[in-house]
Amino acid sequence: MPAKALVTGASGGLGLEFAKLLAQAGYDVTLAARSAEKLEAAAEDLRTRFGIDAHPISIDLAQPGAADRLFAQVPSCDVLVNNAGFANNGTFYALERGAIDQEMQLDVVTLTQLCRLYLPGMVTRNDGKILNVASTAGFLPGPNMAVYYASKAYVISFSEALAEELTKTNVSVTVLCPGATETGFPDRANMRSTVLGRLPLAGAAGVAKAGFNGMMSGKRVVIPGISNKLVALSPKITPRRLLVWVSGRAVRRK
């Protein structure tokens, strides 16, 4: 019986690239995201190209209770890829409360709940893999994207802690920390006019491959690219006040 993988945020970008890699490796894949039309097209493409079963589930994971609703439809998986996420760009006190709530729900709460729902089955079977997608933003404070940067710091810390708890099992947790990547994320976060948004962006396929390889080998933290590794190192060698100033200017909209 083929192993099963669940990928969130799978209608495009990194999520779709993860789904392709898993399908190529022989996994049956469940694709979860909001866009039913994009998901169905992606699922059909995966079935045709790789001969696996691909199941689309249209669901808004930024809504409370979404993790439970998804688990009810997919009660077990061998690989969980928590990729779904988005960011608000703007001064924190001026952002809409509902937008902030959805950002925290998707980037922190739903991710945490999905790990809690699927880990017991993995531990019982003594086999399983989780890949949580964070960002190099998680190593920095992020004025103008304060909630997003803080949420990714949470994902990094949470993932490393889970990995340590699972040391004596055959279940692994990997956290992927990419830099700016060419996906739909920069547009949704209104980042195209920012300094960071005008820099060359990494290709989604290459970033996903690095995360996939790290997950399959049981690596705990994956930071693809030399420049991203330097970003992760910067808090250790840069005065904190300067770090905050530079970080905020990088994502401030024109």
C-alpha positions in Angstrom: 0.0 0.0 0.0 1.6 3.4 -1.0 2.6 5.8 1.7 0.5 8.9 2.1 1.6 12.5 2.2 -0.4 15.6 3.1 0.7 19.0 1.8 -0.9 22.3 2.8 -0.8 25.3 0.6 -0.4 23.0 -2.3 -2.2 24.9 -5.1 1.0 26.6 -6.2 4.5 27.7 -5.2 6.5 25.6 -2.8 3.5 23.5 -1.8 2.9 22.3 -5.4 6.7 21.6 -5.8 6.7 19.5 -2.6 3.7 17.6 -4.0 5.5 16.9 -7.2 8.6 15.6 -5.4 6.5 13.4 -3.1 4.5 12.0 -6.1 7.7 11.3 -8.0 8.9 9.4 -4.9 5.8 7.2 -5.0 3.6 8.8 -2.4 -0.1 9.2 -2.7 -0.7 12.9 -2.1 -3.5 14.9 -0.5 -3.4 18.6 -1.6 -5.0 21.1 0.7 -5.5 24.8 0.0 -8.3 27.2 -0.7 -8.5 27.2 -4.5 -10.6 24.1 -5.6 -9.9 24.7 -9.3 -6.1 25.0 -9.0 -6.0 22.0 -6.7 -8.0 19.8 -9.1 -5.8 20.7 -12.0 -2.7 20.0 -9.9 -4.1 16.7 -8.7 -4.9 15.6 -12.2 -1.4 16.5 -13.4 0.2 14.5 -10.6 -2.0 11.4 -11.4 -1.1 11.6 -15.1 2.6 12.2 -14.7 3.4 9.9 -11.8 0.6 7.3 -11.6 -0.2 8.0 -8.0 -3.4 8.9 -6.3 -3.8 12.6 -5.7 -6.7 13.9 -3.7 -7.6 17.7 -3.6 -9.2 19.2 -0.5 -10.4 22.8 -0.8 -10.2 24.3 2.7 -9.3 27.6 4.3 -6.7 26.7 6.9 -6.7 30.3 8.3 -10.1 29.6 9.9 -10.5 28.3 13.5 -11.2 24.6 13.5 -9.7 24.0 10.1 -7.1 21.5 11.3 -9.8 19.3 12.8 -11.9 19.5 9.7 -8.9 18.4 7.6 -8.0 15.6 9.9 -11.5 14.3 9.7 -11.0 13.9 6.0 -7.5 12.7 6.2 -7.1 10.7 9.4 -3.6 9.4 8.8 -0.5 10.3 6.8 3.1 9.2 6.6 4.4 12.6 5.6 3.0 16.0 6.7 4.2 19.1 4.9 3.0 22.3 6.7 3.6 24.8 4.0 0.6 27.1 4.0 1.2 30.6 5.3 0.9 34.3 4.5 2.1 37.6 5.8 0.6 41.1 6.4 2.8 44.0 5.5 2.3 47.2 7.4 2.6 48.9 10.8 1.1 46.5 13.3 -1.3 48.9 15.0 -2.7 50.0 11.7 -3.4 46.5 10.3 -6.9 45.1 10.4 -7.5 42.9 13.4 -9.1 40.2 11.3 -6.1 40.0 9.0 -3.7 39.6 12.0 -6.0 36.9 13.5 -6.0 34.9 10.2 -2.2 35.3 9.9 -1.6 33.9 13.4 -4.2 31.1 12.9 -2.6 29.9 9.7 1.1 30.4 10.4 1.1 29.2 14.1 -2.1 27.7 15.3 -3.1 25.5 12.4 0.4 24.3 11.9 0.7 23.4 15.6 -2.6 21.6 15.6 -1.8 19.6 12.5 1.4 18.4 14.1 -0.5 17.4 17.3 -3.2 15.6 15.3 -0.8 13.5 13.1 2.1 12.9 15.4 0.4 10.3 17.6 -0.2 8.0 14.7 3.3 8.4 13.4 4.7 7.6 16.8 2.5 4.5 17.2 3.7 3.3 13.8 7.2 4.4 14.7 7.5 5.9 11.3 6.8 9.3 9.8 8.1 12.7 8.7 7.0 16.3 9.2 8.3 19.2 7.2 7.4 22.7 8.6 8.1 25.6 6.4 9.5 28.6 8.2 11.8 31.3 6.8 15.0 33.1 7.4 12.6 35.8 8.8 12.4 33.6 11.9 16.0 34.5 12.8 15.2 38.2 12.8 12.9 40.8 14.3 10.7 42.2 11.6 9.3 45.7 11.8 6.5 46.2 9.3 5.9 42.4 9.2 6.1 41.9 12.9 3.6 39.0 13.3 5.0 37.1 10.3 8.6 37.3 11.5 7.6 36.3 15.0 5.5 33.4 13.8 8.4 32.0 11.8 10.6 32.2 14.9 7.9 30.2 16.6 7.9 27.6 13.9 11.7 27.2 14.0 11.8 26.8 17.8 8.7 24.5 17.9 10.1 22.3 15.1 13.5 21.9 16.7 11.9 21.1 20.1 9.7 18.4 18.5 12.7 16.9 16.7 14.5 16.5 20.0 11.5 15.0 21.7 11.3 12.4 18.9 15.0 11.4 19.0 14.3 7.9 20.2 11.7 7.2 17.4 11.8 6.8 13.7 9.7 10.0 13.3 11.5 13.1 12.2 10.7 16.8 12.2 12.5 19.2 9.7 12.1 22.9 9.5 12.9 24.6 6.2 14.1 28.2 6.4 14.2 29.7 2.9 14.8 33.4 2.0 12.7 35.3 -0.5 11.3 32.8 -3.1 9.4 33.2 -6.3 5.9 32.2 -5.3 2.6 33.9 -4.8 3.8 35.0 -1.3 5.5 38.3 -2.3 2.3 39.5 -4.1 0.0 38.6 -1.2 2.3 40.3 1.2 2.6 43.4 -0.9 6.3 43.1 -1.1 7.1 43.8 -4.7 7.9 47.5 -4.0 10.1 46.7 -1.0 13.9 46.4 -1.0 13.6 42.7 -0.3 11.0 42.2 -3.0 13.2 43.8 -5.6 16.1 41.4 -5.0 16.6 38.3 -7.1 14.2 35.6 -5.8 15.1 31.9 -5.5 13.2 29.4 -7.6 10.5 27.5 -5.9 11.6 24.2 -7.3 15.1 24.4 -6.0 14.0 25.5 -2.5 11.5 22.7 -2.3 14.1 20.2 -3.4 16.4 21.3 -0.6 13.6 21.0 1.9 12.5 17.6 0.6 16.0 16.2 0.6 16.5 17.5 4.2 13.3 15.9 5.3 14.0 12.6 3.7 17.4 12.4 5.4 16.0 13.5 8.8 17.8 16.8 9.0 16.4 19.1 11.6 17.1 22.5 10.0 17.5 23.3 6.3 18.7 26.7 5.2 19.2 26.7 1.4 21.8 29.0 0.0 24.9 30.8 1.3 23.2 34.2 1.6 20.4 32.7 3.7 22.8 31.0 6.0 24.4 34.5 6.5 21.0 35.9 7.4 20.6 33.2 10.0 24.0 34.0 11.4 23.5 37.8 11.4 21.8 38.0 14.8 25.0 36.6 16.4 27.4 39.2 14.8 25.2 42.3 14.3 24.3 44.8 17.0 20.6 44.3 17.8 19.5 47.8 17.2 21.1 47.9 13.8 19.6 44.5 12.9 16.1 45.7 13.7 16.6 48.9 11.6 17.9 47.0 8.6 15.3 44.3 8.9 12.5 46.9 9.0 13.8 48.9 6.0 14.1 45.7 3.9 10.3 45.1 3.9 8.9 48.6 4.2 6.7 49.4 1.3 7.4 52.4 -0.9 
